[in-house]
Amino acid sequence: MNAFATLQLINLYQCGNGFFTNERIFDYQYLLYVHKGTGSIKIGNVTHIGTMGDIIFCPGGVSNTIIADEQEPFLLSGIEFNFNDIEKAKLFQNKMLPKLNLLHELFAIAAINKMIGEEAYRKIYAQQISDCLVSALITELLRISQIGSQNDENVVMQILNYVKENIQREVTYKELSELFSYHKSSINRLMKASTGMSLREYQIDLRIKTAKELLGFSKRPQAEIASLCGYNSAIFFSRQFKEKTGLTPCEYRNSRQNAF
């Protein structure tokens, strides 16, 4: 991949019991990753409770303070980096969430640990490898910020499969909320981030795609195809199909048959 960021520094620091810093302001941005331990991390006016797997973004020019727990102090990595791409920098500033948890994000954790190893031994091509890794880490953090955690991605796939398996009827947000224990607004957010569509839009898109396959590769009557795709009315099916494809089901079937 092209490295759009440069790793300036990464460390591995074991805080002592009750470790704390005074309020600091750096002129560079950095990520703070919690390998283990607990405590609080204040960025600007927001205080985060840090636990294992948390990664917190500190923009340049913003005050920050770290206070480690008396009994379970932090093991931390500070990841200082610069962007080589202005557009990527703007995207990160706008989309990156202030705090994420990476406990289930094995790739992100592996990237951080690999950068620590490269920094420690400085073997040949260490800087190039670290630049690619920090670029990949930033990209992964952006994806998690926009789509959700690995757990959220798994839930989205289960939801999409459920909708597909129940294509012949209307699936509602209320039904999905009860099945997957997510609030309907969270389901809507996850679906929009993953597919770019609302539940209703996704169901229609799925039905039209399925209808295309059946029209193009089967000899089933149009009324039967309409029913299989969840339409109670063959007339409404024909109208919506033309609205989405520009062709009636009959015209689409003829065009597919003429293509072979």
N, C-alpha and C positions, 0 to 999 in steps of 0.2 A: 504494500500500500504506500501511497505518498504521505510522507510525514508533514503535516501542516502545523505541528507544534514541536518545540524544542525543550527537552528536559534540562532544566538548569541545576536542579539538586533534588535528591531524595535521601532521606535518612531513616534510621531506625533507632528510636530513643525510648529507653525505659525510664519512666518517671518514678521518682521516689514517693514514699507514702506521704500524702498531703502536699505533693508538689503543686506549685502555682506560679503563674507569671503575673507581672504587673500588666496593666493595659498597654498594648503595643499597637503601632500602626506601621505597616510595611508598604513600600511603594510598589510591591509586586503582588500578583495573585498566587494563591496556592491552595492545594487540597490537603486536608488533614484526615488521615485514615487511622481508625482505632483497631489495632490487631487484637487487643484484649484489654481488660480492665474497664473501669467506669469513672465518671466524674462529670464536670460541666465544661462546656466550651461556649463562650460568649462572642458572637460576631455582631458588631454594631450594637444595637439595642436588643438583639434576640439571643436568649440563652438556650442552648441545646443540651440535653442530657445525652452524653456520649456513652455507647456500649459497644461490645464487640461487633465488628462489621460495619460500623457507621463510617461514612465519608462525608465530610463537611467542606463546603466551598467558602473560602475567604477572599473576597475581591481586594484588589490593591487599594490602599488609601482608607480602608475601613478598620476600626479598632478591633482587637481580638484579645481574649484572655482565656487561659486554660487553668482549670483547677482539678487536680486529680483526687480520687477518693483516698481516704486514709488507709483503708484495708486492701483495696484492690486498685492500685494505681494504674494509669494508662501505660500501654506499650504503643507508641505512636509512630507514624511515618508522615513527615511533611513532604509534599510533592510540589516543588516550585517549577513552573513552566512558562514559556512564552509562546504566543501564537505567531506563525509566519503568514497566516491568511486572515485578512481583516474580516471577511464575511463569516468565517468559522468563529472568530472571536466574538462577533456580534451575536451569532446564534447561541453560543455558549452563555453569554451574559443574559440573554433573554429567556432561554429555555431551561437552563440548569437549575434544578431544585436546590435549595440551601443545604438540605441533608438527605442522604439516601442510606439504605442499609444493603450491604453486599454479601450478607451471609450465604445466600443461595446463588450468588453470581460468581461461579467458579472461574470463568474467564477473566473477570476484572481482578479477582484476588490473585490469580496466577500472574497477571500482567504486573501488578504492584510488586509481588515477591521477586519476579524476574528482574525488574528494574533495580531493586535493592541489591540483588546479586551482581548485576552488571556494574553498579556504582562501587561496590565493595572491591571487586577484582580488576576492573578496568582493562579487560582483555581487548584484543584487537576488535574493532568495529563496535565497541561498547556504546559509544555515543549514538551511532546510527541505529542500533537496535533499540536503545532507550527512547530515541525520538519517535520511532515507529510505534513502540509500546505505549508511550504517553498519548500519542495521537489516537491509537486504538482505544485506550482507556477513556479518553474524553468522548469519543464517539459512542462507546457503550453507555457511559453515564447519561449522555443526551437521549439515547434510546430508552433507557430506564425511566428518565424524567418524563418522557413524552408518552410512553406506552405503559410503563409500570414495571414492577419487579418480575422475576422469573415466575413467581407464584401467580401474579396477575396474568402473565402470558399464558400460563397453563390453564387458568380459568377461562380466558378468552377463547382458547382452542376448544375447550369443553363446551362453551356456549355456542360457538359457531357450528360444532358438530351436532349439538342438540337441535339447533334451528334447521340444519340440513336434514337430519333424520325425521323431522316433523314438518317437512315442506308442504304436506297436504292440508295443513291447518294453520291458523294464525297463532303464533307464539307471542305472548305479551311480556312486558317488563316485569309485571307483578309475578307472573309464573317463574321467570328466570330468577328474580330476586329471592323467591321462596326456595327454589331448587339449589341455588349456589351461594346463598347467604351473603349477597352483595346488595347494597342499596341500588334502586333503579337508576339513580343519577350516576353512580359509579359504573354500572353496566354500560350506560350510554357513553360515558367518557372513555371507557376501555374499548368499546366497539368503534367509536369515532377515531380513536388514535390508531387502532389496528387496521381498520378497513376503510376509513374515511367516510363511513356511512352510518346512519342511524339504524336501529333494529328494523324498522319498516322498510327503509331503502335497501337494506341488505337482503331482506326476505324477497322483495320484488326482483332484485338483481339475480338472486339465486334461482328464482322461479323462471326467469327469462333464459338464463344460461341452460337450465335443465330442459326447458322447452326446445331450445335450439338443438340440443343433442338428440332429443327424441324425434324432432322433425327431420333432422338431417340423416339420422342413422337407424330409423325404424319406420315401419309402415303402419304404425298405430293411427287410428282416426284422430282428427284434431280434438274432438270432444273428449276422447279418452285422455289425450295428452293434457288438456286443460284441467281435467279432474286430478290427474297424477301430480300436477304442479300446484295444486291447492286452489284452483279456481272453481267456484260453484256455477259460473256462467261461462259458456263457450264464447258468447258475444263479448263479454267484458274481457276475457282472455285475449281475443283477437284484437280488441281496441287497445289494450295496454301493450301487447306485443308490438303493434305497429308504432305506438307512441315511443317505445324504447329502441326499436331497431330500424324504423322507417319502412318496414315491409309487413304485409299481413303474414300470418302463419303459412298460408298457401303459397304466397310469393317466395317466402324464405325457403320452403321445402323445394320448390321448383328450381330455385337458384342453386341449392346444394346438389340436387340431382344432376343438373346440367354441368356441374363442376367436375364430375367424374366420368 
